[in-house]
Amino acid sequence: MMTLLVAMAAQAREELQPEILERLMAGLAAGDRDSLAALYHRTRAAIYGLALSYLKNGHDAQDVTQDTFVRVWEKAPQYQSKGKPLSWILAIAKNLSLMKLREQGKQQDLEPQEWESLAIDSPDVTWEDRQILQAALNRLSREEQQVVMLHAVAGMRHREIASLLDMPLPTVLSKYHRALKKLNTSLKGDEER
């Protein structure tokens, strides 16, 4: 299962290369709808994963994902290239998620089938893998889930995660390693049953 998370992170890094995203952002700034479609295809899982980690509700996370792309389309001409377009996009998604939480005044428990939807596009992930991964992720704290999913789904580096979540880098590293230990213990426990 750990190899699955590593494979997901590698696949995400491939799809989310800053050079490609920078080109797509330039296309958006010029009003190119094809660039928007390509950006959506490459980043939707990362945005949805972040929104889901905050909102704990698939429907709300989908709404925030769509709202994020609307906002990105509107703000693309104002984007200033600094080599981190995904961080800029995820900051928009984070802000929209937090606004939705404030509107609702609550957080809900994550539905089991919603975490598995994050890995649907990956051909390497079987239904059984999704079930096992979802059960293991549910044993993590919200922040641990966010760190693991941003690393595995969005392919973000720990320093980028720290910046996005407004956490010190050592805290992100600690949460990541603690989460991996919990996942490993959880998965070993499931194998012994």
C-alpha atoms as one frame of an Amber mdcrd trajectory, in Angstrom:
protein
   0.000   0.000   0.000   2.872   2.352   0.723   4.149   1.738  -2.782   0.716
   2.790  -4.033   1.046   6.155  -2.265   4.539   6.608  -3.689   3.289   5.717
  -7.189   0.396   8.165  -6.857   2.812  10.937  -5.816   5.099  10.206  -8.767
   2.166  10.233 -11.198   0.904  13.511  -9.732   4.347  15.118 -10.048   4.464
  14.062 -13.690   1.067  15.603 -14.454   1.669  18.714 -12.354   5.047  19.829
 -13.666   5.332  23.579 -13.068   6.548  24.278 -16.619   3.416  22.719 -18.114
   1.116  24.465 -15.645   2.861  27.787 -16.314   2.143  27.395 -20.039  -1.488
  26.598 -19.296  -1.779  29.626 -17.002  -0.400  31.828 -19.798  -3.056  30.360
 -22.090  -5.756  31.108 -19.536  -4.550  34.684 -19.197  -4.956  34.973 -22.973
  -8.518  33.608 -22.750  -7.782  30.128 -24.170 -10.529  27.720 -23.069  -8.478
  24.701 -24.174  -5.860  25.707 -21.612  -8.582  25.764 -18.978  -9.708  22.260
 -19.967  -6.127  20.955 -19.848  -5.504  22.644 -16.498  -8.718  21.141 -15.149
  -7.703  17.658 -16.309  -4.269  17.917 -14.685  -5.206  19.584 -11.377  -8.772
  18.568 -10.505  -7.764  15.644  -8.270  -5.364  17.796  -6.267  -7.937  20.559
  -5.827 -10.712  18.131  -4.963  -8.434  16.335  -2.493  -7.557  19.557  -0.720
 -11.187  20.706  -0.595 -12.306  17.286   0.625  -9.691  17.297   3.376 -11.194
  20.534   4.701 -14.888  20.029   4.034 -15.309  16.276   4.632 -18.178  16.266
   2.145 -17.848  15.182  -1.460 -20.606  17.421  -2.786 -19.158  20.511  -1.114
 -15.657  19.572  -2.296 -16.954  19.295  -5.870 -18.568  22.723  -5.536 -15.303
  24.223  -4.282 -13.396  22.501  -7.087 -15.668  24.061  -9.677 -15.593  27.438
  -7.936 -11.800  27.249  -7.891 -11.649  26.870 -11.655 -14.075  29.746 -12.124
 -11.883  31.902  -9.886  -8.694  30.759 -11.653 -10.248  31.654 -15.013 -11.243
  35.095 -13.725  -7.916  35.809 -11.999  -5.550  34.249 -14.575  -4.571  37.641
 -16.056  -3.447  38.716 -12.566  -1.323  35.596 -11.992   2.366  36.431 -11.734
   4.645  33.601 -12.751   6.840  32.523  -9.870   7.227  28.902 -10.907   4.519
  27.656  -8.531   1.188  27.745 -10.329  -0.203  24.769  -8.406   0.466  26.497
  -5.091  -1.415  29.566  -6.356  -4.358  27.429  -7.493  -4.435  25.410  -4.264
  -4.342  28.614  -2.209  -7.524  29.676  -4.011  -9.089  26.264  -3.269  -8.036
  26.484   0.378  -9.553  29.948   0.771 -12.811  28.856  -0.872 -12.919  25.772
   1.363 -12.409  27.845   4.494 -15.095  30.299   3.376 -17.520  27.403   2.840
 -16.684  26.037   6.304 -17.371  29.421   7.863 -20.673  29.609   5.995 -21.669
  26.191   7.254 -20.205  26.633  10.718 -19.406  22.944  10.903 -17.310  20.069
   9.666 -18.743  16.732   8.684 -17.260  13.264   8.766 -15.844  12.106   5.482
 -17.989   9.581   3.667 -16.018   6.379   3.009 -16.510   6.366  -0.767 -15.288
   9.947  -1.117 -11.599   9.308  -0.387 -11.511   6.553  -2.974 -12.706   8.955
  -5.653  -9.336  10.705  -5.405  -7.558   7.723  -6.958 -10.173   6.802  -9.561
  -8.134   8.097 -12.489  -5.123   5.983 -11.606  -5.094   2.674 -13.511  -2.757
   1.219 -10.879  -5.369   1.459  -8.123  -7.735  -1.473  -7.776 -11.066  -1.383
  -6.008  -9.565  -3.398  -3.141  -6.635  -0.986  -2.876  -9.067   1.924  -2.638
 -11.025   0.222   0.128  -7.894  -0.545   2.123  -6.469   2.939   1.567  -9.722
   4.603   2.552  -9.968   2.580   5.773  -6.370   3.372   6.663  -6.749   7.092
   5.879  -9.823   7.312   8.094  -7.578   6.416  11.039  -5.509   9.551  10.532
  -6.196  13.006  11.915  -7.501  15.659   9.526  -4.106  17.353   9.257  -2.340
  14.032   8.683  -4.839  13.208   5.929  -4.226  16.595   4.324  -0.454  16.205
   4.360  -0.538  12.655   2.986  -3.098  13.443   0.293  -1.376  16.642  -0.815
   1.854  14.710  -1.120   0.352  11.605  -2.764  -2.428  13.110  -4.889  -1.065
  16.564  -5.653   2.568  15.464  -5.706   3.483  18.486  -3.611   6.775  18.666
  -1.792   6.723  19.052   1.989   7.919  22.654   1.842   5.019  23.524  -0.492
   2.557  21.757   1.796   3.903  23.699   4.771   3.387  26.963   2.924  -0.111
  26.039   1.770  -1.308  24.818   5.172   0.477  27.602   7.098   2.462  25.101
   9.143   6.161  25.036   9.953   8.068  22.590   7.758   9.139  20.418  10.738
   5.469  20.063  11.722   4.521  18.924   8.214   7.409  16.445   8.171   6.451
  15.155  11.603   2.797  14.748  10.629   3.770  13.024   7.393   6.084  10.537
   9.093   3.606   9.935  11.911   0.864   9.335   9.336   3.045   6.877   7.419
   3.757   4.967  10.624   0.042   4.857  11.428  -0.765   3.717   7.896   1.938
   1.061   8.027   0.737  -0.203  11.414  -2.853  -0.147  10.239  -2.079  -2.014
   7.045   0.056  -4.609   8.811  -2.786  -5.137  11.286  -5.248  -5.671   8.423
  -2.927  -8.194   6.747  -2.701 -10.286   9.933  -6.464 -10.640  10.201
